[in-house]
Amino acid sequence: MVSPIERSFGEKFLQSIDNFYTHGIDWLFNEWWETAPADAIAKYEAAILDHPEHGPLAREGWLAPDFRLASLDHYGLGTLGHAYRAFMVDNNLVEHLAAGYRTRHDELLRSGKIDRMPAALAYKVLRGFQTHDFHHVLTGYPATPLGELAIQAFQLAQMDYPYAAMWIAVVTGHMTLVDPHLIKPAMDAITDGWSLGRRSRSVQFVKFEHRLGEPLDALRAEYGLLREPCTIADTPTERTPELLRSAA
């Protein structure tokens, strides 16, 4: 028998559906573990450990050391290192976000809130923060609300993972129950990311930090990510969803 959703968590889930900027999905994800059904946790853990590629990498538990964007200055145009540096600088992204999240993750561990998070899922969280922007560069999805949604659909297609699944659940709940103007742009982003993730090789846990000098197009070809330029955009229109207006 499938375990039901714990009703106190259901209220938090509804808060995220109401507005996922004021009750962020990252918080929702960390709040879930205290009341998460044991069978759901076990299935998510097995999805990583039983996978022929993900399992060995998760057991290895490798995390990249911190490096500064300035150390990428020497990578030539067309390389992964050059594209990654440009993506971070052009979008004014935090240089050591993963390191900051590691500190927060350790604080949550000490608090007991994520005691039930298996080691494989904890590794996915920490490694995922390190690889997230590499995945943006490799897929071509922009650092915009719909680009982030497409990335989460892409991640979910490559690995059963509750954080990415919560993104999809919360956004589809919001578009259904709160703002129907979000339906078309959100579903375009979700279906694009899901389709790309399903047909490409897994990039989860891959040590792209060791491949910064390689041509970006060659890496995209290796992982099945070569395609026409991404057309997902957050273009204001008279039907722009309210949450996209809020993010502008």
Buried (B, 14 or more C-beta within 10 A) or exposed (E): EEEEEBEEBEEBBEBBBBBBEEBBBBEBBBBBBBBBBEEBBEEBBBBBBEBEBBBEBBEEEEBBEEEEBEEBEEBEEEBBBBBBBBBBEEEEBEBEBBBEBBEEBEEBEEEEBBEBBBEBBBBBBBBBBBBBBBBBBBBBBBBBBBBBBBBBBBBBBBBBBBBBBBBBBBBBBBBEEBBEBBBEBBBBBBEBBBEBBEEBEBBBBBBBBEBBEBBBBBBBEBBEBEEEEBEBEBEEEEEBBEBBEEEE
